[in-house]
Structures are given as structure tokens and as C-alpha cells.
Amino acid sequence: MAGDRVWRKSSYSGATEDGNCVEVSYASDVLVRDSKNAGAGTLMFSAPAWRTFVQRQP
């Protein structure tokens, strides 16, 4: 369940409480949510898909 997980705020927002950003919870899968509206839902990725996403160069 998303409420039982540890969430990490994106460093691109400065990780401030009032910053607009996303939060990520990494476990056997990866959940991503809007930090300003945490109850609105999450996106779920497999751990390998998330690693590929964050390691990609623009």
C-alpha cells in the first residue's frame, strides 16, 4: 500500500516542503506521486524500468 511506504522527494525541487515536485518510493517496485497532491494517485514502474529511466542521458 502506498501509505505504508517511505517517500523521497526529488532533489530537483530543492527537496523543500513547499516546492512543486514528485516523490518516489523504491521497493520491489517504484511508485511516483505528486508531492502537492499525494492522495491523487501514483504511477507504478518495475524496478528495472525505473533504473533505465533515471540512467538515461538526454
mmCIF file of the N, C-alpha and C atoms, coordinates in Angstrom:
data_MODEL
# 
_entry.id   MODEL 
# 
loop_
_atom_site.group_PDB 
_atom_site.id 
_atom_site.type_symbol 
_atom_site.label_atom_id 
_atom_site.label_alt_id 
_atom_site.label_comp_id 
_atom_site.label_asym_id 
_atom_site.label_entity_id 
_atom_site.label_seq_id 
_atom_site.pdbx_PDB_ins_code 
_atom_site.Cartn_x 
_atom_site.Cartn_y 
_atom_site.Cartn_z 
_atom_site.occupancy 
_atom_site.B_iso_or_equiv 
_atom_site.pdbx_formal_charge 
_atom_site.auth_seq_id 
_atom_site.auth_comp_id 
_atom_site.auth_asym_id 
_atom_site.auth_atom_id 
_atom_site.pdbx_PDB_model_num 
ATOM 1   N N  . MET A 1 1  ? 0.836  -1.185 0.000   1.00 0.00 ? 1  MET A N  1 
ATOM 2   C CA . MET A 1 1  ? 0.000  0.000  0.000   1.00 0.00 ? 1  MET A CA 1 
ATOM 3   C C  . MET A 1 1  ? 0.885  1.254  0.000   1.00 0.00 ? 1  MET A C  1 
ATOM 4   N N  . ALA A 1 2  ? 0.499  2.269  -0.740  1.00 0.00 ? 2  ALA A N  1 
ATOM 5   C CA . ALA A 1 2  ? 1.298  3.486  -0.888  1.00 0.00 ? 2  ALA A CA 1 
ATOM 6   C C  . ALA A 1 2  ? 1.484  4.238  0.413   1.00 0.00 ? 2  ALA A C  1 
ATOM 7   N N  . GLY A 1 3  ? 0.527  4.175  1.325   1.00 0.00 ? 3  GLY A N  1 
ATOM 8   C CA . GLY A 1 3  ? 0.624  4.900  2.586   1.00 0.00 ? 3  GLY A CA 1 
ATOM 9   C C  . GLY A 1 3  ? 1.639  4.318  3.553   1.00 0.00 ? 3  GLY A C  1 
ATOM 10  N N  . ASP A 1 4  ? 1.994  3.055  3.379   1.00 0.00 ? 4  ASP A N  1 
ATOM 11  C CA . ASP A 1 4  ? 2.933  2.379  4.273   1.00 0.00 ? 4  ASP A CA 1 
ATOM 12  C C  . ASP A 1 4  ? 4.370  2.481  3.819   1.00 0.00 ? 4  ASP A C  1 
ATOM 13  N N  . ARG A 1 5  ? 4.631  3.215  2.781   1.00 0.00 ? 5  ARG A N  1 
ATOM 14  C CA . ARG A 1 5  ? 5.961  3.258  2.183   1.00 0.00 ? 5  ARG A CA 1 
ATOM 15  C C  . ARG A 1 5  ? 6.721  4.510  2.593   1.00 0.00 ? 5  ARG A C  1 
ATOM 16  N N  . VAL A 1 6  ? 8.040  4.446  2.423   1.00 0.00 ? 6  VAL A N  1 
ATOM 17  C CA . VAL A 1 6  ? 8.906  5.603  2.661   1.00 0.00 ? 6  VAL A CA 1 
ATOM 18  C C  . VAL A 1 6  ? 9.021  6.354  1.343   1.00 0.00 ? 6  VAL A C  1 
ATOM 19  N N  . TRP A 1 7  ? 8.798  7.672  1.387   1.00 0.00 ? 7  TRP A N  1 
ATOM 20  C CA . TRP A 1 7  ? 8.828  8.505  0.186   1.00 0.00 ? 7  TRP A CA 1 
ATOM 21  C C  . TRP A 1 7  ? 10.013 9.442  0.231   1.00 0.00 ? 7  TRP A C  1 
ATOM 22  N N  . ARG A 1 8  ? 10.647 9.636  -0.914  1.00 0.00 ? 8  ARG A N  1 
ATOM 23  C CA . ARG A 1 8  ? 11.794 10.537 -1.061  1.00 0.00 ? 8  ARG A CA 1 
ATOM 24  C C  . ARG A 1 8  ? 11.418 11.625 -2.056  1.00 0.00 ? 8  ARG A C  1 
ATOM 25  N N  . LYS A 1 9  ? 11.606 12.859 -1.656  1.00 0.00 ? 9  LYS A N  1 
ATOM 26  C CA . LYS A 1 9  ? 11.271 13.990 -2.522  1.00 0.00 ? 9  LYS A CA 1 
ATOM 27  C C  . LYS A 1 9  ? 12.399 14.244 -3.520  1.00 0.00 ? 9  LYS A C  1 
ATOM 28  N N  . SER A 1 10 ? 12.041 14.635 -4.720  1.00 0.00 ? 10 SER A N  1 
ATOM 29  C CA . SER A 1 10 ? 13.011 14.898 -5.769  1.00 0.00 ? 10 SER A CA 1 
ATOM 30  C C  . SER A 1 10 ? 14.005 15.980 -5.371  1.00 0.00 ? 10 SER A C  1 
ATOM 31  N N  . SER A 1 11 ? 15.271 15.747 -5.635  1.00 0.00 ? 11 SER A N  1 
ATOM 32  C CA . SER A 1 11 ? 16.298 16.750 -5.331  1.00 0.00 ? 11 SER A CA 1 
ATOM 33  C C  . SER A 1 11 ? 16.237 17.924 -6.300  1.00 0.00 ? 11 SER A C  1 
ATOM 34  N N  . TYR A 1 12 ? 15.582 17.769 -7.430  1.00 0.00 ? 12 TYR A N  1 
ATOM 35  C CA . TYR A 1 12 ? 15.467 18.854 -8.402  1.00 0.00 ? 12 TYR A CA 1 
ATOM 36  C C  . TYR A 1 12 ? 14.579 19.991 -7.911  1.00 0.00 ? 12 TYR A C  1 
ATOM 37  N N  . SER A 1 13 ? 13.787 19.740 -6.883  1.00 0.00 ? 13 SER A N  1 
ATOM 38  C CA . SER A 1 13 ? 12.946 20.791 -6.328  1.00 0.00 ? 13 SER A CA 1 
ATOM 39  C C  . SER A 1 13 ? 13.628 21.472 -5.149  1.00 0.00 ? 13 SER A C  1 
ATOM 40  N N  . GLY A 1 14 ? 14.826 21.048 -4.820  1.00 0.00 ? 14 GLY A N  1 
ATOM 41  C CA . GLY A 1 14 ? 15.490 21.548 -3.631  1.00 0.00 ? 14 GLY A CA 1 
ATOM 42  C C  . GLY A 1 14 ? 15.036 20.802 -2.391  1.00 0.00 ? 14 GLY A C  1 
ATOM 43  N N  . ALA A 1 15 ? 14.164 19.811 -2.590  1.00 0.00 ? 15 ALA A N  1 
ATOM 44  C CA . ALA A 1 15 ? 13.632 18.974 -1.510  1.00 0.00 ? 15 ALA A CA 1 
ATOM 45  C C  . ALA A 1 15 ? 12.987 19.802 -0.403  1.00 0.00 ? 15 ALA A C  1 
ATOM 46  N N  . THR A 1 16 ? 12.401 20.920 -0.747  1.00 0.00 ? 16 THR A N  1 
ATOM 47  C CA . THR A 1 16 ? 11.731 21.756 0.244   1.00 0.00 ? 16 THR A CA 1 
ATOM 48  C C  . THR A 1 16 ? 10.282 21.324 0.392   1.00 0.00 ? 16 THR A C  1 
ATOM 49  N N  . GLU A 1 17 ? 9.697  21.628 1.526   1.00 0.00 ? 17 GLU A N  1 
ATOM 50  C CA . GLU A 1 17 ? 8.309  21.274 1.778   1.00 0.00 ? 17 GLU A CA 1 
ATOM 51  C C  . GLU A 1 17 ? 7.348  22.002 0.853   1.00 0.00 ? 17 GLU A C  1 
ATOM 52  N N  . ASP A 1 18 ? 7.686  23.220 0.433   1.00 0.00 ? 18 ASP A N  1 
ATOM 53  C CA . ASP A 1 18 ? 6.765  23.991 -0.398  1.00 0.00 ? 18 ASP A CA 1 
ATOM 54  C C  . ASP A 1 18 ? 7.096  23.912 -1.884  1.00 0.00 ? 18 ASP A C  1 
ATOM 55  N N  . GLY A 1 19 ? 8.078  23.128 -2.268  1.00 0.00 ? 19 GLY A N  1 
ATOM 56  C CA . GLY A 1 19 ? 8.450  23.003 -3.676  1.00 0.00 ? 19 GLY A CA 1 
ATOM 57  C C  . GLY A 1 19 ? 7.491  22.107 -4.438  1.00 0.00 ? 19 GLY A C  1 
ATOM 58  N N  . ASN A 1 20 ? 7.262  22.422 -5.690  1.00 0.00 ? 20 ASN A N  1 
ATOM 59  C CA . ASN A 1 20 ? 6.450  21.562 -6.552  1.00 0.00 ? 20 ASN A CA 1 
ATOM 60  C C  . ASN A 1 20 ? 7.341  20.477 -7.105  1.00 0.00 ? 20 ASN A C  1 
ATOM 61  N N  . CYS A 1 21 ? 7.049  19.255 -6.776  1.00 0.00 ? 21 CYS A N  1 
ATOM 62  C CA . CYS A 1 21 ? 7.916  18.182 -7.243  1.00 0.00 ? 21 CYS A CA 1 
ATOM 63  C C  . CYS A 1 21 ? 7.219  16.850 -7.137  1.00 0.00 ? 21 CYS A C  1 
ATOM 64  N N  . VAL A 1 22 ? 7.947  15.822 -7.428  1.00 0.00 ? 22 VAL A N  1 
ATOM 65  C CA . VAL A 1 22 ? 7.455  14.463 -7.294  1.00 0.00 ? 22 VAL A CA 1 
ATOM 66  C C  . VAL A 1 22 ? 8.174  13.782 -6.136  1.00 0.00 ? 22 VAL A C  1 
ATOM 67  N N  . GLU A 1 23 ? 7.551  12.734 -5.646  1.00 0.00 ? 23 GLU A N  1 
ATOM 68  C CA . GLU A 1 23 ? 8.144  11.886 -4.621  1.00 0.00 ? 23 GLU A CA 1 
ATOM 69  C C  . GLU A 1 23 ? 8.209  10.471 -5.181  1.00 0.00 ? 23 GLU A C  1 
ATOM 70  N N  . VAL A 1 24 ? 9.227  9.742  -4.752  1.00 0.00 ? 24 VAL A N  1 
ATOM 71  C CA . VAL A 1 24 ? 9.445  8.380  -5.233  1.00 0.00 ? 24 VAL A CA 1 
ATOM 72  C C  . VAL A 1 24 ? 9.567  7.448  -4.044  1.00 0.00 ? 24 VAL A C  1 
ATOM 73  N N  . SER A 1 25 ? 8.956  6.290  -4.155  1.00 0.00 ? 25 SER A N  1 
ATOM 74  C CA . SER A 1 25 ? 9.092  5.237  -3.158  1.00 0.00 ? 25 SER A CA 1 
ATOM 75  C C  . SER A 1 25 ? 9.623  4.007  -3.866  1.00 0.00 ? 25 SER A C  1 
ATOM 76  N N  . TYR A 1 26 ? 10.842 3.597  -3.502  1.00 0.00 ? 26 TYR A N  1 
ATOM 77  C CA . TYR A 1 26 ? 11.530 2.499  -4.167  1.00 0.00 ? 26 TYR A CA 1 
ATOM 78  C C  . TYR A 1 26 ? 11.484 1.270  -3.271  1.00 0.00 ? 26 TYR A C  1 
ATOM 79  N N  . ALA A 1 27 ? 10.925 0.200  -3.785  1.00 0.00 ? 27 ALA A N  1 
ATOM 80  C CA . ALA A 1 27 ? 10.888 -1.087 -3.081  1.00 0.00 ? 27 ALA A CA 1 
ATOM 81  C C  . ALA A 1 27 ? 11.083 -2.167 -4.158  1.00 0.00 ? 27 ALA A C  1 
ATOM 82  N N  . SER A 1 28 ? 10.297 -3.227 -4.141  1.00 0.00 ? 28 SER A N  1 
ATOM 83  C CA . SER A 1 28 ? 10.384 -4.214 -5.220  1.00 0.00 ? 28 SER A CA 1 
ATOM 84  C C  . SER A 1 28 ? 9.813  -3.643 -6.508  1.00 0.00 ? 28 SER A C  1 
ATOM 85  N N  . ASP A 1 29 ? 9.025  -2.571 -6.359  1.00 0.00 ? 29 ASP A N  1 
ATOM 86  C CA . ASP A 1 29 ? 8.551  -1.772 -7.480  1.00 0.00 ? 29 ASP A CA 1 
ATOM 87  C C  . ASP A 1 29 ? 8.835  -0.313 -7.139  1.00 0.00 ? 29 ASP A C  1 
ATOM 88  N N  . VAL A 1 30 ? 8.483  0.592  -8.011  1.00 0.00 ? 30 VAL A N  1 
ATOM 89  C CA . VAL A 1 30 ? 8.724  2.008  -7.769  1.00 0.00 ? 30 VAL A CA 1 
ATOM 90  C C  . VAL A 1 30 ? 7.405  2.754  -7.969  1.00 0.00 ? 30 VAL A C  1 
ATOM 91  N N  . LEU A 1 31 ? 7.026  3.541  -6.958  1.00 0.00 ? 31 LEU A N  1 
ATOM 92  C CA . LEU A 1 31 ? 5.844  4.377  -7.055  1.00 0.00 ? 31 LEU A CA 1 
ATOM 93  C C  . LEU A 1 31 ? 6.275  5.829  -7.141  1.00 0.00 ? 31 LEU A C  1 
ATOM 94  N N  . VAL A 1 32 ? 5.566  6.621  -7.949  1.00 0.00 ? 32 VAL A N  1 
ATOM 95  C CA . VAL A 1 32 ? 5.855  8.031  -8.118  1.00 0.00 ? 32 VAL A CA 1 
ATOM 96  C C  . VAL A 1 32 ? 4.550  8.788  -7.902  1.00 0.00 ? 32 VAL A C  1 
ATOM 97  N N  . ARG A 1 33 ? 4.608  9.892  -7.123  1.00 0.00 ? 33 ARG A N  1 
ATOM 98  C CA . ARG A 1 33 ? 3.413  10.689 -6.877  1.00 0.00 ? 33 ARG A CA 1 
ATOM 99  C C  . ARG A 1 33 ? 3.741  12.169 -6.844  1.00 0.00 ? 33 ARG A C  1 
ATOM 100 N N  . ASP A 1 34 ? 2.729  12.988 -6.978  1.00 0.00 ? 34 ASP A N  1 
ATOM 101 C CA . ASP A 1 34 ? 2.831  14.442 -6.886  1.00 0.00 ? 34 ASP A CA 1 
ATOM 102 C C  . ASP A 1 34 ? 2.903  14.813 -5.410  1.00 0.00 ? 34 ASP A C  1 
ATOM 103 N N  . SER A 1 35 ? 3.947  15.516 -4.992  1.00 0.00 ? 35 SER A N  1 
ATOM 104 C CA . SER A 1 35 ? 4.096  15.846 -3.570  1.00 0.00 ? 35 SER A CA 1 
ATOM 105 C C  . SER A 1 35 ? 3.031  16.813 -3.081  1.00 0.00 ? 35 SER A C  1 
ATOM 106 N N  . LYS A 1 36 ? 2.475  17.628 -3.951  1.00 0.00 ? 36 LYS A N  1 
ATOM 107 C CA . LYS A 1 36 ? 1.440  18.582 -3.560  1.00 0.00 ? 36 LYS A CA 1 
ATOM 108 C C  . LYS A 1 36 ? 0.064  17.938 -3.450  1.00 0.00 ? 36 LYS A C  1 
ATOM 109 N N  . ASN A 1 37 ? -0.108 16.749 -4.033  1.00 0.00 ? 37 ASN A N  1 
ATOM 110 C CA . ASN A 1 37 ? -1.394 16.076 -4.012  1.00 0.00 ? 37 ASN A CA 1 
ATOM 111 C C  . ASN A 1 37 ? -1.158 14.574 -3.884  1.00 0.00 ? 37 ASN A C  1 
ATOM 112 N N  . ALA A 1 38 ? -0.580 14.185 -2.765  1.00 0.00 ? 38 ALA A N  1 
ATOM 113 C CA . ALA A 1 38 ? -0.154 12.801 -2.575  1.00 0.00 ? 38 ALA A CA 1 
ATOM 114 C C  . ALA A 1 38 ? -1.304 11.799 -2.643  1.00 0.00 ? 38 ALA A C  1 
ATOM 115 N N  . GLY A 1 39 ? -2.501 12.233 -2.327  1.00 0.00 ? 39 GLY A N  1 
ATOM 116 C CA . GLY A 1 39 ? -3.641 11.327 -2.345  1.00 0.00 ? 39 GLY A CA 1 
ATOM 117 C C  . GLY A 1 39 ? -4.270 11.150 -3.713  1.00 0.00 ? 39 GLY A C  1 
ATOM 118 N N  . ALA A 1 40 ? -3.776 11.834 -4.720  1.00 0.00 ? 40 ALA A N  1 
ATOM 119 C CA . ALA A 1 40 ? -4.383 11.788 -6.053  1.00 0.00 ? 40 ALA A CA 1 
ATOM 120 C C  . ALA A 1 40 ? -4.058 10.519 -6.827  1.00 0.00 ? 40 ALA A C  1 
ATOM 121 N N  . GLY A 1 41 ? -3.125 9.742  -6.354  1.00 0.00 ? 41 GLY A N  1 
ATOM 122 C CA . GLY A 1 41 ? -2.765 8.513  -7.048  1.00 0.00 ? 41 GLY A CA 1 
ATOM 123 C C  . GLY A 1 41 ? -1.276 8.445  -7.316  1.00 0.00 ? 41 GLY A C  1 
ATOM 124 N N  . THR A 1 42 ? -0.855 7.304  -7.815  1.00 0.00 ? 42 THR A N  1 
ATOM 125 C CA . THR A 1 42 ? 0.556  7.072  -8.084  1.00 0.00 ? 42 THR A CA 1 
ATOM 126 C C  . THR A 1 42 ? 0.736  6.430  -9.452  1.00 0.00 ? 42 THR A C  1 
ATOM 127 N N  . LEU A 1 43 ? 1.929  6.560  -9.964  1.00 0.00 ? 43 LEU A N  1 
ATOM 128 C CA . LEU A 1 43 ? 2.353  5.806  -11.132 1.00 0.00 ? 43 LEU A CA 1 
ATOM 129 C C  . LEU A 1 43 ? 3.247  4.684  -10.634 1.00 0.00 ? 43 LEU A C  1 
ATOM 130 N N  . MET A 1 44 ? 3.112  3.486  -11.183 1.00 0.00 ? 44 MET A N  1 
ATOM 131 C CA . MET A 1 44 ? 3.933  2.361  -10.753 1.00 0.00 ? 44 MET A CA 1 
ATOM 132 C C  . MET A 1 44 ? 4.824  1.902  -11.901 1.00 0.00 ? 44 MET A C  1 
ATOM 133 N N  . PHE A 1 45 ? 6.094  1.653  -11.567 1.00 0.00 ? 45 PHE A N  1 
ATOM 134 C CA . PHE A 1 45 ? 7.084  1.155  -12.518 1.00 0.00 ? 45 PHE A CA 1 
ATOM 135 C C  . PHE A 1 45 ? 7.753  -0.071 -11.925 1.00 0.00 ? 45 PHE A C  1 
ATOM 136 N N  . SER A 1 46 ? 8.228  -0.962 -12.772 1.00 0.00 ? 46 SER A N  1 
ATOM 137 C CA . SER A 1 46 ? 9.081  -2.041 -12.273 1.00 0.00 ? 46 SER A CA 1 
ATOM 138 C C  . SER A 1 46 ? 10.426 -1.418 -11.893 1.00 0.00 ? 46 SER A C  1 
ATOM 139 N N  . ALA A 1 47 ? 11.140 -2.039 -10.985 1.00 0.00 ? 47 ALA A N  1 
ATOM 140 C CA . ALA A 1 47 ? 12.448 -1.513 -10.588 1.00 0.00 ? 47 ALA A CA 1 
ATOM 141 C C  . ALA A 1 47 ? 13.413 -1.432 -11.775 1.00 0.00 ? 47 ALA A C  1 
ATOM 142 N N  . PRO A 1 48 ? 13.477 -2.449 -12.655 1.00 0.00 ? 48 PRO A N  1 
ATOM 143 C CA . PRO A 1 48 ? 14.373 -2.335 -13.817 1.00 0.00 ? 48 PRO A CA 1 
ATOM 144 C C  . PRO A 1 48 ? 13.977 -1.199 -14.763 1.00 0.00 ? 48 PRO A C  1 
ATOM 145 N N  . ALA A 1 49 ? 12.677 -0.998 -14.974 1.00 0.00 ? 49 ALA A N  1 
ATOM 146 C CA . ALA A 1 49 ? 12.238 0.096  -15.849 1.00 0.00 ? 49 ALA A CA 1 
ATOM 147 C C  . ALA A 1 49 ? 12.611 1.451  -15.244 1.00 0.00 ? 49 ALA A C  1 
ATOM 148 N N  . TRP A 1 50 ? 12.475 1.592  -13.929 1.00 0.00 ? 50 TRP A N  1 
ATOM 149 C CA . TRP A 1 50 ? 12.834 2.856  -13.269 1.00 0.00 ? 50 TRP A CA 1 
ATOM 150 C C  . TRP A 1 50 ? 14.327 3.123  -13.380 1.00 0.00 ? 50 TRP A C  1 
ATOM 151 N N  . ARG A 1 51 ? 15.153 2.096  -13.163 1.00 0.00 ? 51 ARG A N  1 
ATOM 152 C CA . ARG A 1 51 ? 16.609 2.268  -13.285 1.00 0.00 ? 51 ARG A CA 1 
ATOM 153 C C  . ARG A 1 51 ? 16.974 2.727  -14.687 1.00 0.00 ? 51 ARG A C  1 
ATOM 154 N N  . THR A 1 52 ? 16.365 2.138  -15.701 1.00 0.00 ? 52 THR A N  1 
ATOM 155 C CA . THR A 1 52 ? 16.631 2.548  -17.082 1.00 0.00 ? 52 THR A CA 1 
ATOM 156 C C  . THR A 1 52 ? 16.232 4.002  -17.279 1.00 0.00 ? 52 THR A C  1 
ATOM 157 N N  . PHE A 1 53 ? 15.087 4.395  -16.766 1.00 0.00 ? 53 PHE A N  1 
ATOM 158 C CA . PHE A 1 53 ? 14.600 5.758  -16.902 1.00 0.00 ? 53 PHE A CA 1 
ATOM 159 C C  . PHE A 1 53 ? 15.564 6.775  -16.271 1.00 0.00 ? 53 PHE A C  1 
ATOM 160 N N  . VAL A 1 54 ? 16.005 6.540  -15.040 1.00 0.00 ? 54 VAL A N  1 
ATOM 161 C CA . VAL A 1 54 ? 16.843 7.522  -14.369 1.00 0.00 ? 54 VAL A CA 1 
ATOM 162 C C  . VAL A 1 54 ? 18.283 7.519  -14.852 1.00 0.00 ? 54 VAL A C  1 
ATOM 163 N N  . GLN A 1 55 ? 18.721 6.460  -15.520 1.00 0.00 ? 55 GLN A N  1 
ATOM 164 C CA . GLN A 1 55 ? 20.079 6.400  -16.026 1.00 0.00 ? 55 GLN A CA 1 
ATOM 165 C C  . GLN A 1 55 ? 20.205 6.908  -17.449 1.00 0.00 ? 55 GLN A C  1 
ATOM 166 N N  . ARG A 1 56 ? 19.109 7.168  -18.103 1.00 0.00 ? 56 ARG A N  1 
ATOM 167 C CA . ARG A 1 56 ? 19.138 7.654  -19.489 1.00 0.00 ? 56 ARG A CA 1 
ATOM 168 C C  . ARG A 1 56 ? 19.710 9.050  -19.576 1.00 0.00 ? 56 ARG A C  1 
ATOM 169 N N  . GLN A 1 57 ? 20.485 9.286  -20.608 1.00 0.00 ? 57 GLN A N  1 
ATOM 170 C CA . GLN A 1 57 ? 21.049 10.615 -20.871 1.00 0.00 ? 57 GLN A CA 1 
ATOM 171 C C  . GLN A 1 57 ? 20.148 11.326 -21.869 1.00 0.00 ? 57 GLN A C  1 
ATOM 172 N N  . PRO A 1 58 ? 19.894 12.632 -21.685 1.00 0.00 ? 58 PRO A N  1 
ATOM 173 C CA . PRO A 1 58 ? 19.034 13.350 -22.633 1.00 0.00 ? 58 PRO A CA 1 
ATOM 174 C C  . PRO A 1 58 ? 19.682 13.501 -24.004 1.00 0.00 ? 58 PRO A C  1 
# 
